[in-house]
Amino acid sequence: MPSRTVRLFQIDVFTDRLFAGNPAGVVLGAERLDEQEMQAIARELANSDSAFVLPASAADHDVHLRFFTPTREVGFVGHASVAAHVARLAAGECQPGRLRQRSRSGVFDVNVEGSATAPSVTVAFPAPAEPVPVTDAMRHKLLDILGLDSAALDSHCPPAVIGKSSTRLLLGLRSADQLAALNPDFDALKRLTPHVGADGYFLFVRNAHGPATTESRMFCPVIGIPEDPVSGNAHGMLGAYLVQHGLLPLEQGKASFTGFQGRSLRRPGEVRVTVETDAGRASRVSISGTARIVYSTELALS
């Protein structure tokens, strides 16, 4: 069999410096790979997620992305989407401008700005369905696992599950110090997860760094990620949630905030979020961020 070569990138996303933010693998030329090889490469890279870039297959999109964790394929990953377009920019496979990205979760609008050394990528997608409230019994079980009591909760933020193909339980806390001090029992969170209806837990504090900012942590042990450094997708969910509860000011039908995450893992990052509304309801969410390329190389497969 003739040798096949793909180009591989390691990219830190939602940060402008190395070894911070959320790392993602990107593989260009993934049309040369079969699904088993994609999964094997994602497992070898051992990032929470890797993006595999393939050519467009229809007129409704410009590029096709597939996303793999070390154990399975998933429909959409925010930070790996940003990484994929930074890699394409660096390889000369795209220019700054607007494009359409297809994945298993649908076709989304993307805007690429800047250069490979100073990029900004925005990915827009439909807002998730309205959050589903968590029962009092489930809330008490979660608080017990986290070592918190009801007084720690932000009274304006009722705990709720949000999302579709990817789901998170959102839990607002009053204190950034309490958030930073959390040391969850991950086995207990795993056992609770099937009863919650969410794959992970996204805990946040409003106005942690001034108005229209949040500080967050996310725990997803059931999918092999005890703590995620910086999640674009979860911040999009949070934006829709905050708009639904009237906790972000609207200006000409839009709301925005900056989410900070990753400090507990010494990988700080920032996600810019914009929520568009229709009749007061969240209709579309955009996540934006920059990234740094850690390295790129070629991988030869026989």
C-alpha positions in Angstrom: 0.0 0.0 0.0 1.4 3.4 -0.9 2.3 5.8 2.0 -0.2 8.4 3.0 0.7 11.6 4.8 -1.5 13.9 6.8 -0.6 17.2 8.5 -1.1 17.3 12.3 -1.3 20.4 14.5 -1.5 20.8 18.3 -3.2 24.1 19.1 -4.0 25.9 22.4 -7.4 27.6 22.0 -9.1 30.5 23.7 -5.7 31.9 24.7 -3.0 34.1 23.1 -0.1 32.3 24.8 1.3 28.9 24.8 0.4 26.2 27.3 -2.9 27.8 28.3 -6.5 27.6 27.2 -7.8 24.3 25.8 -5.6 22.1 23.7 -6.9 20.5 20.6 -5.5 18.3 17.8 -6.2 19.1 14.2 -5.5 16.7 11.2 -5.5 18.2 7.7 -6.0 15.9 4.8 -8.3 13.6 6.8 -10.0 12.3 3.6 -7.0 10.0 3.4 -8.0 8.3 6.6 -10.7 5.8 7.5 -12.8 6.2 10.6 -10.8 3.7 12.6 -7.6 5.6 11.9 -9.2 8.9 12.9 -10.2 7.4 16.2 -6.7 5.9 16.7 -5.0 9.2 16.0 -7.4 11.0 18.5 -6.5 8.4 21.1 -2.8 8.8 20.4 -3.0 12.6 20.7 -4.9 12.3 24.0 -6.5 15.7 23.8 -10.1 16.0 25.0 -11.0 16.5 21.4 -9.4 16.5 17.9 -10.8 17.8 14.7 -10.3 16.0 11.3 -10.6 18.3 8.3 -12.2 16.9 5.1 -13.2 18.6 1.8 -16.8 19.8 1.3 -19.2 17.2 -0.1 -22.1 19.5 -1.1 -22.8 23.1 -2.1 -24.1 24.1 1.3 -20.7 24.1 3.0 -17.1 24.9 2.4 -15.4 22.4 4.7 -16.4 19.3 6.6 -15.1 18.6 10.1 -15.3 15.4 12.2 -14.6 15.5 15.9 -13.2 12.6 18.0 -12.5 12.3 21.7 -9.9 9.6 22.6 -12.9 7.2 22.9 -15.6 8.2 20.5 -16.9 10.5 17.7 -19.0 13.5 18.8 -21.2 15.9 16.8 -19.6 19.3 17.5 -16.8 20.8 19.5 -16.4 24.6 19.9 -12.7 24.8 20.7 -11.7 22.2 18.2 -13.6 24.1 15.5 -11.6 27.2 16.3 -8.4 25.1 16.2 -9.3 23.6 12.8 -9.7 27.0 11.1 -6.4 28.3 12.7 -4.7 25.2 11.3 -6.3 25.8 7.8 -5.2 29.4 7.9 -1.6 28.4 8.8 -1.5 25.8 6.0 -2.9 28.2 3.4 -6.1 26.2 3.0 -8.3 29.2 3.8 -8.2 33.0 3.9 -9.7 35.4 6.3 -13.4 35.7 5.7 -16.7 33.9 6.1 -17.4 30.2 5.4 -19.7 27.4 6.2 -18.6 24.4 8.3 -20.4 21.1 8.3 -20.3 18.5 11.0 -22.6 15.8 12.4 -24.5 18.6 14.3 -25.3 20.6 11.2 -23.9 23.4 9.0 -22.7 26.4 10.9 -21.4 29.9 10.0 -17.7 30.7 10.7 -15.8 34.0 10.4 -12.0 33.8 10.3 -10.0 37.0 10.9 -6.3 37.9 11.4 -3.4 35.6 10.6 -2.2 32.2 11.8 0.0 34.0 14.5 -2.8 36.4 15.6 -6.1 34.7 14.6 -9.7 35.3 15.7 -12.3 32.7 14.8 -16.1 33.0 15.4 -18.4 30.0 15.2 -22.2 30.6 15.2 -24.8 28.0 15.8 -28.5 27.8 16.7 -29.3 28.4 20.4 -30.0 25.3 22.4 -33.6 24.6 23.5 -34.8 26.1 26.7 -33.2 24.7 29.9 -34.9 22.0 31.8 -35.1 22.7 35.6 -33.4 20.3 38.0 -35.5 18.8 40.7 -34.9 19.7 44.3 -33.9 16.1 45.1 -31.3 16.1 42.3 -30.0 19.5 43.3 -29.4 18.3 46.9 -27.6 15.2 45.7 -25.3 17.3 43.5 -24.6 19.8 46.2 -23.7 17.0 48.6 -21.2 15.6 46.1 -19.7 19.1 45.6 -19.5 19.8 49.3 -21.8 22.8 49.0 -25.1 23.9 50.6 -28.0 25.9 49.1 -26.5 29.1 50.4 -23.7 28.8 47.9 -26.1 29.1 45.0 -26.8 32.2 43.0 -30.5 32.7 43.7 -31.0 34.2 40.2 -29.8 31.0 38.5 -31.9 28.0 39.0 -30.0 24.8 38.2 -31.0 23.4 34.8 -29.9 21.0 32.1 -29.4 22.5 28.6 -28.2 21.2 25.3 -29.2 18.6 22.7 -26.5 16.3 21.3 -24.2 17.7 24.0 -25.8 18.4 27.4 -24.6 20.2 30.5 -26.1 20.9 33.9 -25.6 24.6 34.6 -25.1 25.6 38.3 -24.6 29.2 39.3 -22.6 29.9 42.4 -22.3 33.2 44.4 -18.6 33.1 45.1 -15.5 32.8 42.9 -13.6 31.6 45.9 -16.1 28.7 46.4 -15.8 27.8 42.8 -12.0 27.8 42.9 -12.0 25.6 46.1 -14.1 22.8 44.6 -12.6 19.3 44.7 -15.3 17.1 43.4 -15.6 13.3 43.9 -15.5 12.3 40.2 -16.7 8.8 40.8 -19.8 10.1 42.6 -20.4 12.6 39.7 -20.1 9.6 37.3 -22.7 7.7 39.2 -25.1 10.7 39.4 -24.8 11.5 35.6 -27.2 9.0 34.2 -29.9 10.3 36.6 -29.3 13.9 35.7 -29.7 13.8 32.0 -26.5 15.7 31.2 -23.0 14.6 30.2 -21.3 17.2 32.4 -21.6 19.9 35.0 -20.8 23.6 34.1 -20.5 25.7 37.3 -20.2 29.5 36.9 -20.1 32.8 38.8 -21.6 35.9 37.3 -19.8 39.2 37.1 -16.7 37.5 38.5 -14.3 40.0 36.7 -16.7 42.9 36.3 -20.1 43.3 34.5 -20.8 40.9 31.7 -18.1 38.4 32.7 -18.2 34.9 34.2 -15.7 32.6 35.8 -16.4 28.9 35.2 -15.3 25.3 35.8 -16.6 22.2 34.0 -16.6 18.6 35.1 -17.3 15.7 32.6 -15.9 12.5 34.1 -18.5 10.3 32.4 -17.0 11.1 29.0 -13.4 10.8 30.2 -12.8 14.5 31.0 -12.6 15.0 34.8 -12.2 18.8 34.3 -12.3 20.6 30.9 -10.0 23.6 30.7 -12.1 26.0 28.5 -15.3 25.0 26.8 -16.7 27.0 23.9 -19.8 25.0 23.5 -20.7 25.2 27.2 -20.2 29.0 27.2 -22.7 29.1 24.3 -25.2 27.2 26.4 -24.5 29.6 29.3 -25.2 32.6 27.1 -28.6 31.2 26.0 -29.4 30.4 29.7 -28.5 33.9 30.9 -30.6 35.5 28.3 -33.6 33.3 29.1 -33.3 34.4 32.7 -32.9 38.1 31.9 -29.4 38.2 33.3 -27.6 39.8 30.3 -28.6 43.2 29.0 -30.0 43.2 25.5 -28.9 45.9 23.0 -30.6 45.9 19.6 -31.6 42.3 20.2 -28.2 41.0 21.2 -26.4 40.2 24.4 -22.7 39.5 25.0 -20.3 38.5 27.7 -16.8 37.2 28.2 -16.3 33.9 29.9 -13.1 33.0 31.8 -12.2 29.4 32.6 -9.2 27.2 33.2 -7.5 28.9 36.1 -7.9 25.9 38.3 -5.9 23.9 35.8 -3.4 26.6 35.3 -4.6 26.9 31.7 -6.5 30.2 31.7 -8.6 31.1 28.7 -11.3 33.5 27.5 -14.4 32.9 25.3 -16.3 35.8 23.9 -20.0 35.0 23.5 -22.8 36.8 21.7 -26.4 35.8 21.8 -28.9 36.9 19.2 -32.6 36.9 20.2 -35.9 36.7 18.5 -38.9 38.0 20.5 -36.8 38.0 23.6 -35.7 34.4 23.2 -32.2 33.2 22.4 -32.1 32.2 18.7 -28.4 32.1 17.7 -25.2 31.9 19.7 -21.7 32.9 18.6 -18.4 31.9 20.3 -15.2 33.7 19.5 -11.6 33.3 20.5 -8.0 33.3 19.5 -5.4 30.5 19.6 -1.7 29.6 19.5 -0.2 26.9 17.4 2.1 24.7 19.7 3.5 22.7 16.9 2.8 21.1 13.5 4.2 18.0 11.9 3.6 15.4 9.2 2.3 12.0 10.1 3.0 9.2 7.5 0.8 6.1 7.5 1.7 3.1 5.4 
